[in-house]
Amino acid sequence: MDQKLAKNKIKQLIIEITELEMSPDEIKDDDLLLGGNFGLDSLSIVTLIAGLEKEFNIIIGDDEIKGELFESVDSMDSFVQSKMQ
């Protein structure tokens, strides 16, 4: 999948989950998502994991769930791209 398209889908998921009124273009690829202005909490992360699995047809194992994965759109995209190979 095209990296730009994947990042846009990740941003859309973040917006849907957090219910923020913004466009994907307003989220920078390196914005801090955990502890930042996006309001991601543990429930949001669980929902985000389910969304990533569904959107990209991947399975995220319990042992793969680490805080670093959800630090930014870049980190999530890198992970998703590696799972899709």
The 8 nearest C-alpha neighbors of each residue, nearest first, counted from 0:
[[1, 2, 5, 4, 80, 83, 3, 55],
 [0, 2, 4, 3, 5, 6, 80, 7],
 [3, 1, 5, 4, 6, 0, 76, 80],
 [2, 4, 6, 5, 1, 7, 0, 8],
 [3, 5, 7, 1, 2, 6, 8, 0],
 [6, 4, 2, 8, 7, 3, 1, 9],
 [5, 7, 9, 3, 8, 4, 76, 2],
 [6, 8, 10, 4, 5, 9, 11, 3],
 [9, 7, 11, 5, 10, 6, 12, 4],
 [10, 8, 6, 12, 11, 7, 5, 13],
 [11, 9, 7, 13, 23, 12, 8, 6],
 [10, 12, 8, 14, 9, 13, 23, 15],
 [13, 11, 15, 9, 10, 14, 16, 8],
 [12, 14, 10, 16, 11, 15, 17, 9],
 [13, 15, 11, 17, 19, 12, 18, 16],
 [16, 14, 12, 18, 13, 17, 11, 19],
 [17, 15, 13, 18, 14, 12, 43, 47],
 [16, 18, 14, 19, 15, 13, 38, 37],
 [19, 17, 15, 14, 16, 20, 13, 21],
 [20, 18, 17, 14, 21, 15, 37, 16],
 [19, 21, 18, 22, 14, 17, 15, 23],
 [22, 20, 19, 25, 23, 14, 24, 26],
 [21, 23, 24, 25, 20, 26, 14, 11],
 [22, 24, 10, 25, 26, 11, 7, 21],
 [25, 23, 22, 26, 27, 21, 7, 10],
 [26, 24, 23, 22, 27, 21, 10, 28],
 [27, 25, 24, 23, 28, 30, 10, 22],
 [26, 28, 30, 29, 25, 24, 72, 23],
 [27, 29, 72, 73, 30, 71, 26, 6],
 [28, 30, 71, 27, 73, 72, 31, 70],
 [31, 29, 27, 71, 28, 32, 26, 72],
 [32, 30, 35, 71, 70, 33, 29, 34],
 [31, 33, 35, 70, 71, 37, 30, 34],
 [34, 32, 35, 70, 31, 39, 69, 37],
 [33, 35, 32, 36, 31, 38, 39, 37],
 [36, 34, 32, 33, 31, 37, 38, 30],
 [35, 37, 38, 34, 32, 31, 33, 39],
 [36, 38, 35, 39, 32, 17, 33, 34],
 [37, 39, 36, 40, 17, 35, 34, 33],
 [40, 38, 43, 37, 33, 44, 32, 17],
 [39, 41, 43, 42, 44, 38, 33, 34],
 [40, 42, 44, 43, 45, 39, 46, 47],
 [43, 41, 45, 44, 40, 46, 39, 47],
 [42, 44, 46, 40, 39, 41, 45, 47],
 [43, 45, 47, 41, 46, 42, 48, 40],
 [46, 44, 48, 42, 47, 43, 41, 49],
 [45, 47, 43, 49, 44, 48, 50, 42],
 [46, 48, 44, 50, 45, 49, 43, 51],
 [49, 47, 45, 51, 50, 46, 44, 52],
 [48, 50, 52, 46, 47, 51, 53, 45],
 [49, 51, 47, 53, 48, 52, 54, 46],
 [52, 50, 48, 54, 53, 49, 55, 47],
 [53, 51, 57, 49, 56, 50, 58, 55],
 [52, 54, 50, 56, 51, 55, 49, 57],
 [55, 53, 51, 52, 56, 50, 8, 57],
 [54, 56, 57, 52, 53, 51, 79, 83],
 [57, 55, 53, 52, 54, 58, 51, 83],
 [58, 56, 52, 55, 59, 82, 83, 53],
 [57, 59, 52, 60, 56, 82, 53, 51],
 [58, 60, 63, 57, 61, 52, 64, 48],
 [61, 59, 63, 62, 58, 64, 57, 48],
 [60, 62, 63, 64, 59, 65, 58, 48],
 [61, 63, 60, 64, 65, 59, 58, 66],
 [64, 62, 60, 61, 65, 59, 68, 78],
 [65, 63, 61, 62, 60, 66, 68, 59],
 [66, 64, 67, 68, 63, 69, 62, 61],
 [65, 67, 68, 69, 70, 64, 33, 44],
 [68, 66, 70, 65, 69, 74, 71, 64],
 [67, 69, 66, 74, 75, 65, 70, 64],
 [68, 70, 67, 66, 71, 75, 74, 32],
 [71, 69, 67, 32, 31, 33, 68, 74],
 [72, 70, 73, 74, 29, 31, 32, 69],
 [71, 73, 28, 75, 74, 76, 29, 6],
 [74, 72, 76, 71, 28, 75, 29, 77],
 [73, 75, 77, 71, 76, 68, 72, 78],
 [76, 74, 78, 72, 77, 73, 68, 69],
 [75, 77, 79, 73, 78, 74, 72, 80],
 [78, 76, 80, 74, 75, 79, 73, 81],
 [77, 79, 75, 81, 76, 80, 74, 82],
 [80, 78, 76, 82, 81, 77, 75, 83],
 [79, 81, 83, 77, 82, 78, 76, 84],
 [80, 82, 78, 79, 83, 84, 77, 76],
 [83, 81, 79, 80, 84, 78, 57, 58],
 [82, 84, 80, 81, 79, 57, 55, 56],
 [83, 81, 82, 80, 79, 0, 57, 78]]
